[in-house]
Amino acid sequence: MKYRNDKYGNKVSVLGYGCMRFTKKGTKLDFEKAEQEILEAYHNGVNYFDTAYIYPGSEELLGKVLEKNKIRDKVYIATKLPHYMIKSLQDIEDKFNEELKRLKTDHIDYYLMHMLTDIKSWERLIDLGIEKWIKDKKKKGKICQIGFSYHGNSDMFCKIIDSYKWDFCMIQYNYLDENSQAGVTGLKYAASKKIPVNIMEPLRGGRLVNGLPEKAKKLFKSYKKQMTPVEWSFNWLWNQKEILTVLSGMNSLEMVKENTKYADKAKVESLTEEDQELLKKVVEAINEKMKVPCTGCRYCMPCPKGVDIPGTFSAYNKYYTDSKFTGLKEYFMCTALRKDSTSASNCIECGKCEKHCPQHIEIRKELKNARKKLENPLFKIGSKIAKTFMKY
């Protein structure tokens, strides 16, 4: 197993264990199976385990496995505060103490604000007094490092980075999403602030393995360097020095063995220019069903009415290239889960964006098309519920 240093010099395995996808046995998680998989990863060098308050049964299972096998102090636990369920400082305290109890530990190594989507969601927590709360918990050794996981555009990501002295952060990032969400812009910006970046969705939920079109598979098979699609995906990430660890939601022994084998060979700058060109062709093959040729350059931004134009087009394209559910989910997360909506319906067709688009996209027309597909009745109902639930 290869390791990289976090902000404070701790050695973190380049492969992290994402604890969201443990196998179920009936209505509960299969403890025995998950225990085998966790221990297999641990014995192969994985020392970073990521869970969250809202992953059903995950914190309890992880805590039980670590305690039973007496390895709690030999690994790092990362878990997350569900800020969208918080109304007061007491709620923060209660949720945190519940997580400690579930995980059977007296401290959290890496604690994240879960799923921030814009600066206002963080500012709301500041208004509740979370900065003093974090300072107190770090002073007492209850929290070692503080960070956040993110779903949103790169502009907002950079604002959140600048808003606090973060120890680390986590973004969705892979060779297909290089210019989506925080993207490479966010990755480089965080690195410029000396903030390590952890990666989720390295395989885009399996899309870069089981969901590859035949043309992409043929490109991999005919290339002189033979690697599995999984290995290509991981190596593309490990190739970048800004990345600390890559999470994988492993739920089989075979998957753990395969991924840890790849992690044994992880290197920065291991991919050649020719390798990178191959991946670009693979991306083109995957994106042949794209509706809008948006590269995520963001020259169209900012929109005077707050529309997240690149985010909308990214979700719209995923609606066709991945699945309807994937597209709708991303659109909801990037537009509705904010105090101020950034949805396509805000567009007043001023045309300012089109003057700056290097791809010469008919943005106003495409926003209308995206709105028809993405802002269905379920989206509208969900948006109203989210506003109430998140107390914005």
C-alpha positions, 0 to 999 in steps of 0.5 A: 500500500502506498501512502501520502501525507495529510496536512499534518504529516500523517500517512494516509493510504492512497485507497480509502474505504467508503463505508456507504455500500455494505451488503445487506442481509434482510433489512440489516447490514451483513456484519460478518461479510462486512467485517471480512472485507474491512479486515482484508482491506486493513491487512492490505494497508488501508487505514482510512475509513469513511462513513456518515451519520445518514448511512443506515447502520454504517457507523455502528457496524464500523465501530463494532468491527474496529472495537472487536478486532482491537484496531481502532487506534491503528486506523483513521475514522472519517464521518460527517455532520448532517448540517441539513438536519441541524437547527441549533448548536445543541443539535450539533452537539447531540449528533456528534455525541451520537456518532461517537457512541455509534463508532465506539470511540472518544474522537473522530480523526477526520470530521466533515460537514456533509454535502455542502452545496454553497457558501450559505449552508456553511454560513448558517452553521457559523451563525449557530456558533459552529466555529467555537464548537469546532475549536473546543472539540479540537482543543479537547482532542475530540476532533483531530481534523475538520473538513467538508464534502462538496457537491456544487460548482467550482466557484462556490467551492472556492468561496467555501475554501476561503471561508475557514481554515480547513484541514482537508476536503472531499469532492466528486472527481474522476476522468469523466468529471474533470470539469464538473462540480468542483472539478480540476479547478477546485482541486488545484485551488484547494492545493494552492491553499495547502488543503489536501483533497479526498476523492469520492465517486472515482468510478462514477458509481460504476459508470466507468466500469460496468456502464462503458459503451462498447466503443470505450471498451474497444479503445481500452482493449486495443491500447498497448498498455493493458489495464482494467477500467478500474485501474485506469480510473484509479491511476488517473486520480493517483497520477495527481499529487494534489489528491490525498486518498481515493475512496472506494465503496468496496462490498466484496473480498474480490473488490478489496483485493483488486483495489488494494493491489492497484494501490500498491503501485500508485504513483504520481505522474505515472501516466504518459501524454499518450495515456492521457490522450487515450482517456480523452478518447474514452471520454469522447466515446462515453459522451457521444450521447451528450446533448450540450457540448459544454466543457465546464469552462465557466466563461458564461458565468456569473449569470445575473440571475444566478443560474448555474449554467455549467451545472445545469448542462452537466446534469442534463448531459448525465440524464442521457449519458448515464441515467435519468436518475443520475441527471435528476439527482445531480441537478437537484443537489446542485440547484435546489439544495441551496438557500438561493436557487440556481435552477434553469427556471431563473433564466430571463434570456438576457443572452449575456452568457452566449457572448462569452461561450467559446463553444458558441452554444445556444445557451438560452435554447439549451437551458429551456430544453434542460428545464423541460427534462430536469424540472419535473413535478417531482423536482418542484415538490422536492425543492419545496420540501428541501427548503423546509427540511433544511431550515433555510 
